[in-house]
Amino acid sequence: MGRSDDIRAAALELFTRLGYEATTMADIGAAVGMRGPSLYKHVASKQDLLAQIMTATMEDLLRAHRAAVASSEGSVARLRRATEAHVRYHARHRLEAFVGNREIRSLVEPHRGRVLALRAEYEAGFRQIVNAGLAEGCFKVASARLVSYAILDLGMGVAAWYREDGELAEDAIVWQYSDFALRLAGASSEG
């Protein structure tokens, strides 16, 4: 891990623990053993750190979503795989999920607009799968948008409670949540 990665990791942990507003660049510098002037050689501002974290999170989610959809045929399988990728990401990246959900209010333009556009693109990917399933006759819902929001909320919630040493293994949770997504979409069967 390079110095910039260390700085981002420290900022992520501090933003999670203290919140963006309460975290100072001095706090971030102290976490990585650097003074302010040295820190600014690696990062322009606290805002840029937040934007990097939130943008990278959304880009990672979009990449995982696209790979999941590309590896599947049919809307039922695509929704299952996309949900699995979504839940698995949130189980493995709890800090990013927490900061991404809580600190959107702290982003300023143009960063806020960029992250919101990525979020909209991500939601639209789920909605497209549901709409395709409606057209194929394998899903029955009144609103593809509401179903996509519900599936996204389910997965994001995992970040709040999941622990690797918890009662259920990650794979079991991922599988069960993909079943929940199919039920929300009104899937009539696995095929």
CORRA-V181943 format. One record per residue. N is the residue number from 1. BURIAL is + if it has 16 or more other C-alpha atoms within 10 Angstrom, else -. D_CENTER is the distance of its C-alpha to the mean C-alpha in Angstrom with 1 decimal. Layout:
BEGIN
[[N BURIAL D_CENTER] [N BURIAL D_CENTER]]
END
This chain:
BEGIN
[[1 - 22.0] [2 - 23.5] [3 - 24.2] [4 - 21.5] [5 - 18.9] [6 - 20.7] [7 + 20.5] [8 + 16.8] [9 + 16.4] [10 + 19.0] [11 + 17.5] [12 + 14.1] [13 + 16.2] [14 + 18.5] [15 + 16.1] [16 + 14.7] [17 - 18.3] [18 - 20.3] [19 + 18.1] [20 + 18.1] [21 - 21.5] [22 - 23.2] [23 + 22.2] [24 + 24.7] [25 + 25.1] [26 - 27.9] [27 + 25.5] [28 + 23.3] [29 + 26.5] [30 - 27.9] [31 + 25.0] [32 + 25.6] [33 - 29.3] [34 - 29.8] [35 - 31.6] [36 - 30.4] [37 - 32.3] [38 - 31.1] [39 + 27.4] [40 - 27.9] [41 - 28.9] [42 - 25.4] [43 - 23.3] [44 - 24.6] [45 - 23.2] [46 + 20.8] [47 - 19.3] [48 - 18.7] [49 + 17.0] [50 + 14.5] [51 + 14.1] [52 - 13.7] [53 + 11.0] [54 + 8.9] [55 + 10.1] [56 - 9.5] [57 + 5.8] [58 + 5.9] [59 - 8.8] [60 - 7.7] [61 + 5.4] [62 + 8.6] [63 - 10.9] [64 + 9.9] [65 + 10.4] [66 + 13.6] [67 - 14.9] [68 + 14.5] [69 + 16.3] [70 - 18.8] [71 - 19.8] [72 - 20.8] [73 - 23.6] [74 - 23.9] [75 + 21.5] [76 + 21.6] [77 + 20.6] [78 + 17.9] [79 + 16.3] [80 + 16.6] [81 + 15.2] [82 + 12.2] [83 + 11.5] [84 + 12.3] [85 + 9.8] [86 + 6.9] [87 + 8.7] [88 + 9.7] [89 + 6.5] [90 + 6.0] [91 + 9.7] [92 + 10.1] [93 - 7.8] [94 + 8.9] [95 + 10.0] [96 + 7.2] [97 + 5.4] [98 + 9.1] [99 + 9.9] [100 + 7.3] [101 - 8.7] [102 - 12.2] [103 + 13.1] [104 + 12.6] [105 - 16.2] [106 - 17.2] [107 + 16.4] [108 - 19.5] [109 - 20.4] [110 - 19.9] [111 + 16.5] [112 + 15.5] [113 - 16.6] [114 + 14.8] [115 + 11.3] [116 - 12.4] [117 - 13.7] [118 + 10.6] [119 + 8.9] [120 - 12.2] [121 - 12.4] [122 + 9.3] [123 + 10.9] [124 + 14.1] [125 + 13.4] [126 + 13.3] [127 + 16.2] [128 + 18.1] [129 + 18.0] [130 + 19.3] [131 + 21.9] [132 + 23.1] [133 + 23.5] [134 + 25.5] [135 - 27.6] [136 - 28.2] [137 - 29.2] [138 + 26.9] [139 + 24.7] [140 + 26.3] [141 + 24.5] [142 - 25.6] [143 - 22.5] [144 + 19.9] [145 + 17.8] [146 - 18.0] [147 + 17.1] [148 + 14.0] [149 - 13.0] [150 + 14.2] [151 + 12.2] [152 + 8.9] [153 - 10.3] [154 + 11.6] [155 + 8.5] [156 + 6.9] [157 + 10.5] [158 + 10.7] [159 + 9.3] [160 - 12.4] [161 - 15.0] [162 + 14.4] [163 - 16.7] [164 - 17.9] [165 - 21.4] [166 - 20.9] [167 - 23.0] [168 - 20.8] [169 - 19.6] [170 + 16.1] [171 - 17.7] [172 - 19.4] [173 + 16.4] [174 + 14.5] [175 + 17.8] [176 - 18.5] [177 + 15.3] [178 + 15.9] [179 + 19.4] [180 + 18.2] [181 + 16.4] [182 + 19.7] [183 + 21.8] [184 + 19.9] [185 + 20.6] [186 + 24.2] [187 + 24.5] [188 - 28.1] [189 - 27.9] [190 - 25.9] [191 - 27.9]]
END
